[in-house]
Amino acid sequence: MRFLNDVLPTRTLFRGGALALGLLRGGALVLAVAMGLLVSGCASDKDDTIPPDEPAEKIYNEGLTLLRRQEPEKAARRFEDVDKSHPYSEWARKALLMTTYSYFEAGKYDEAIGIGKRYIALYPGSADAAYAQYLVASALYENIPDITRDQRKTRQALDALEDVVRKYPNTEYAATAKKKIEVARDQLAGKEMAIGRYYLEQRNYTGAINRFKVVVTQYQTTRQVEEALYRLTECYMAMGIIGEAQTAAAVLGYNFPDSTWYKDAYRLVQSGGGEPQENKASWMSQAFKKMGLG
């Protein structure tokens, strides 16, 4: 589900061996550190201790070298060394953000979430707080489970992504977060549909209607809403509530006239001797008017 350009919108892939990760400027991660700017020497994979006088800049640059080698988990640990040996320094602040990014790249999403939240707590007013918030939200997004499982993590991801849009509306991160929000919302709507279909198969029409109603009232902009309106038509017809079935079909036809679900709903209502006809007082009609869709 993850796309690299979605994670780091300002990323530039340098050619000719230049290092593509560097200093923080202007509220985004500016990828401008070339190999010639690095302190000589590479990070040692064998060293478990930090020399007491090792400069923060040297440790930080070794983390960048590991990232260039595509060893993000090792890079994350090296960036953590900056925080351990030089806490409260500017290098530690930068390293904390780079640790978040490195763990994200390594697929260690829980670690990225924890460290990213720590950055936000320590430096809420920094120019890079927006990027840290975006990384946390993206890591939560990567933790979204499949449709058969509990969707608590999906809701957490949705909340975090909406925070990015709300707090930093004019950033590039907000634009990318909006795309991920739609995917998360569709996932939640899909879960409601799956449960609703199960109830429908069990002929628990009231339970099914309640689930499909959530999709219609809360997730109207997702791809699930067309089927939800058809299933409502199906449920109401089965219960003999013809007026609501006609309304569901009519609302479906008005908003999605070319939908195959509408064609099925139309035939279903006709099989009962009726036609799609909207009752404007129905909750379905009112729900779509609130969204400006009906």
C-alpha positions as CSV (number, residue, x, y, z in Angstrom):
1,M,0.0,0.0,0.0
2,R,2.9,2.3,0.6
3,F,4.4,4.4,-2.1
4,L,7.8,6.1,-1.6
5,N,6.8,9.4,-3.1
6,D,3.8,9.6,-0.8
7,V,6.0,9.1,2.2
8,L,8.6,11.8,1.3
9,P,7.0,14.2,-1.2
10,T,10.2,16.4,-1.4
11,R,12.5,13.5,-1.9
12,T,15.0,13.7,-4.8
13,L,16.9,10.7,-6.1
14,F,20.4,11.8,-6.9
15,R,22.5,10.1,-9.5
16,G,26.2,9.5,-9.6
17,G,26.5,8.4,-6.0
18,A,25.3,11.6,-4.3
19,L,23.7,11.1,-1.0
20,A,19.9,11.8,-1.0
21,L,19.2,12.6,2.6
22,G,20.3,15.7,4.5
23,L,19.6,18.8,6.4
24,L,16.3,20.2,7.6
25,R,15.2,23.5,6.0
26,G,12.0,25.4,5.6
27,G,9.7,22.9,7.2
28,A,10.6,19.9,5.0
29,L,13.3,17.4,4.7
30,V,15.7,18.9,2.1
31,L,17.7,16.3,0.4
32,A,20.8,18.1,-0.3
33,V,23.7,16.5,1.4
34,A,26.3,15.2,-1.1
35,M,29.0,12.7,-0.3
36,G,31.6,15.5,-0.3
37,L,29.9,17.1,2.7
38,L,30.1,14.1,4.9
39,V,32.6,13.6,7.6
40,S,35.1,11.0,6.4
41,G,34.7,7.5,7.8
42,C,31.8,5.1,7.8
43,A,29.6,3.8,10.6
44,S,30.9,0.5,12.1
45,D,28.4,-2.3,12.3
46,K,30.4,-3.8,15.2
47,D,30.5,-0.9,17.6
48,D,27.9,-1.2,20.3
49,T,29.3,1.7,22.5
50,I,29.5,5.4,21.7
51,P,32.9,7.0,22.3
52,P,32.3,9.8,24.9
53,D,33.9,12.5,22.7
54,E,32.5,11.4,19.4
55,P,31.1,14.5,17.6
56,A,27.3,14.6,17.0
57,E,27.8,15.7,13.4
58,K,30.0,12.6,12.8
59,I,27.5,10.2,14.2
60,Y,24.7,11.9,12.3
61,N,26.6,11.7,9.0
62,E,27.3,8.1,9.6
63,G,23.5,7.5,9.8
64,L,23.1,9.3,6.5
65,T,25.8,7.0,5.0
66,L,23.9,4.0,6.2
67,L,20.7,5.3,4.6
68,R,22.6,5.7,1.3
69,R,23.6,2.1,1.6
70,Q,19.9,1.3,2.0
71,E,20.3,0.1,5.5
72,P,17.6,2.1,7.2
73,E,17.3,0.1,10.4
74,K,21.1,0.4,11.1
75,A,20.8,4.1,10.2
76,A,18.0,4.5,12.7
77,R,20.1,3.1,15.5
78,R,23.0,5.4,14.6
79,F,20.7,8.4,14.6
80,E,19.5,7.2,18.1
81,D,23.2,7.4,19.2
82,V,23.1,11.1,18.5
83,D,20.2,11.5,21.0
84,K,21.9,9.4,23.5
85,S,25.3,11.1,23.4
86,H,24.2,14.7,22.7
87,P,20.7,15.1,24.1
88,Y,19.0,18.5,23.7
89,S,21.3,19.6,21.0
90,E,20.2,20.7,17.6
91,W,21.8,17.6,16.1
92,A,19.7,15.5,18.5
93,R,16.5,17.2,17.2
94,K,17.5,16.5,13.6
95,A,18.5,13.0,14.4
96,L,15.2,12.3,16.1
97,L,13.3,13.1,12.9
98,M,15.7,11.1,10.8
99,T,15.3,8.2,13.2
100,T,11.5,8.3,12.6
101,Y,12.1,8.4,8.8
102,S,14.7,5.6,8.9
103,Y,12.4,3.3,10.9
104,F,9.6,4.0,8.5
105,E,11.8,3.1,5.6
106,A,12.8,-0.1,7.4
107,G,9.1,-1.1,7.8
108,K,9.4,-0.7,11.6
109,Y,6.2,1.2,11.8
110,D,5.5,0.9,15.5
111,E,9.0,2.3,16.2
112,A,8.5,5.1,13.7
113,I,5.1,6.0,15.4
114,G,6.6,6.1,18.9
115,I,9.6,8.2,18.0
116,G,7.7,10.5,15.7
117,K,5.2,11.2,18.5
118,R,8.2,11.9,20.8
119,Y,9.5,14.5,18.3
120,I,6.1,16.2,18.1
121,A,5.9,16.3,21.9
122,L,9.4,17.8,22.3
123,Y,9.3,20.1,19.3
124,P,5.7,21.0,18.5
125,G,6.6,24.4,17.2
126,S,9.5,23.4,15.0
127,A,9.5,23.9,11.2
128,D,9.6,20.1,10.8
129,A,6.6,19.3,13.1
130,A,4.4,18.9,10.0
131,Y,6.7,16.4,8.5
132,A,6.9,14.4,11.8
133,Q,3.1,14.4,12.1
134,Y,2.9,13.2,8.5
135,L,5.4,10.4,9.1
136,V,3.4,9.2,12.2
137,A,0.2,9.3,10.2
138,S,1.8,7.4,7.3
139,A,3.2,4.7,9.6
140,L,-0.3,4.3,11.1
141,Y,-1.6,4.1,7.6
142,E,0.8,1.3,6.8
143,N,-0.6,-0.6,9.8
144,I,-4.1,-0.7,8.4
145,P,-5.3,-4.3,8.6
146,D,-7.2,-6.2,6.0
147,I,-11.0,-5.9,5.8
148,T,-11.6,-9.2,7.8
149,R,-10.0,-7.8,11.0
150,D,-10.8,-5.2,13.6
151,Q,-10.5,-1.7,12.1
152,R,-9.3,0.1,15.2
153,K,-5.9,0.8,13.6
154,T,-7.7,2.1,10.5
155,R,-9.6,4.7,12.6
156,Q,-6.3,5.7,14.3
157,A,-4.7,6.2,10.9
158,L,-7.7,8.2,9.7
159,D,-7.6,10.5,12.8
160,A,-3.8,11.1,12.4
161,L,-4.2,11.9,8.7
162,E,-7.0,14.3,9.4
163,D,-4.8,16.0,12.0
164,V,-2.2,16.6,9.2
165,V,-4.8,18.2,7.0
166,R,-6.3,20.3,9.9
167,K,-3.1,21.5,11.4
168,Y,-1.0,22.0,8.3
169,P,-3.5,22.6,5.5
170,N,-1.2,24.5,3.2
171,T,1.6,22.0,3.1
172,E,2.4,19.3,0.6
173,Y,1.8,16.7,3.3
174,A,-1.8,17.8,3.6
175,A,-2.4,17.1,-0.1
176,T,-0.9,13.6,0.1
177,A,-2.7,12.9,3.4
178,K,-6.1,13.6,1.7
179,K,-5.5,10.8,-0.8
180,K,-4.7,8.4,2.0
181,I,-7.8,9.6,4.0
182,E,-10.0,8.5,1.1
183,V,-8.4,5.0,1.1
184,A,-8.9,4.7,4.9
185,R,-12.5,5.9,4.7
186,D,-13.2,3.3,2.0
187,Q,-11.7,0.6,4.2
188,L,-14.0,1.5,7.1
189,A,-17.0,1.6,4.7
190,G,-15.9,-1.7,3.3
191,K,-15.9,-3.2,6.8
192,E,-19.5,-1.9,7.4
193,M,-20.5,-3.5,4.1
194,A,-19.0,-6.8,5.0
195,I,-20.9,-7.0,8.3
196,G,-24.1,-5.8,6.6
197,R,-23.9,-8.5,3.9
198,Y,-23.4,-11.1,6.6
199,Y,-26.6,-9.9,8.4
200,L,-28.4,-9.8,5.1
201,E,-27.5,-13.5,4.5
202,Q,-28.8,-14.3,7.9
203,R,-32.0,-12.5,7.1
204,N,-31.3,-10.1,10.0
205,Y,-32.6,-7.2,7.9
206,T,-32.6,-4.7,10.7
207,G,-29.0,-5.4,11.6
208,A,-28.1,-5.2,7.9
209,I,-29.9,-1.8,7.4
210,N,-28.1,-0.3,10.4
211,R,-24.7,-1.2,8.8
212,F,-25.6,0.0,5.3
213,K,-27.0,3.2,6.9
214,V,-23.6,4.0,8.4
215,V,-22.1,3.8,4.9
216,V,-24.8,6.1,3.4
217,T,-24.6,8.7,6.2
218,Q,-20.9,8.7,7.0
219,Y,-19.1,7.4,3.9
220,Q,-21.0,8.9,1.0
221,T,-17.8,9.8,-1.0
222,T,-16.5,6.2,-1.0
223,R,-17.0,3.6,-3.7
224,Q,-19.1,1.5,-1.2
225,V,-22.1,3.8,-1.2
226,E,-23.7,2.6,-4.5
227,E,-23.9,-1.0,-3.2
228,A,-25.1,0.2,0.2
229,L,-28.1,1.9,-1.5
230,Y,-28.8,-1.3,-3.5
231,R,-28.6,-3.4,-0.4
232,L,-31.0,-1.0,1.4
233,T,-33.4,-1.5,-1.5
234,E,-33.0,-5.2,-1.1
235,C,-33.6,-5.2,2.7
236,Y,-36.6,-2.9,2.6
237,M,-38.2,-5.0,-0.2
238,A,-37.7,-8.1,1.9
239,M,-39.3,-6.4,4.9
240,G,-42.2,-5.2,2.8
241,I,-41.3,-1.5,3.4
242,I,-41.9,-0.6,-0.2
243,G,-41.7,3.2,0.2
244,E,-38.2,3.1,1.6
245,A,-37.1,0.6,-1.0
246,Q,-38.4,2.9,-3.7
247,T,-36.5,5.8,-2.1
248,A,-33.3,3.9,-1.9
249,A,-33.5,3.0,-5.5
250,A,-34.5,6.6,-6.5
251,V,-31.6,8.1,-4.6
252,L,-29.2,5.6,-6.1
253,G,-30.5,6.4,-9.6
254,Y,-30.3,10.1,-9.1
255,N,-26.8,10.2,-7.9
256,F,-25.4,7.2,-9.9
257,P,-27.6,6.9,-13.0
258,D,-25.0,4.7,-14.8
259,S,-24.4,2.3,-11.9
260,T,-25.0,-1.4,-12.4
261,W,-26.3,-1.4,-8.8
262,Y,-29.0,1.1,-9.9
263,K,-30.1,-1.2,-12.7
264,D,-30.4,-4.1,-10.3
265,A,-32.3,-1.9,-7.8
266,Y,-34.7,-0.7,-10.5
267,R,-35.4,-4.3,-11.5
268,L,-35.9,-5.3,-7.9
269,V,-38.4,-2.6,-7.2
270,Q,-40.2,-3.3,-10.5
271,S,-40.5,-7.0,-9.5
272,G,-42.7,-5.8,-6.6
273,G,-44.9,-3.8,-8.9
274,G,-43.4,-0.4,-8.2
275,E,-41.0,2.2,-9.6
276,P,-38.1,4.0,-7.9
277,Q,-39.7,7.0,-6.2
278,E,-38.1,9.3,-3.7
279,N,-39.7,10.2,-0.4
280,K,-38.0,13.5,0.4
281,A,-38.7,13.0,4.1
282,S,-36.8,9.8,4.2
283,W,-33.5,9.7,6.1
284,M,-31.8,8.6,2.9
285,S,-33.0,11.6,1.0
286,Q,-32.0,13.9,3.8
287,A,-28.6,12.3,4.2
288,F,-27.7,13.0,0.6
289,K,-29.1,16.6,0.6
290,K,-26.7,17.3,3.5
291,M,-23.8,16.2,1.4
292,G,-25.1,18.2,-1.6
293,L,-25.4,15.0,-3.7
294,G,-29.1,14.7,-4.0
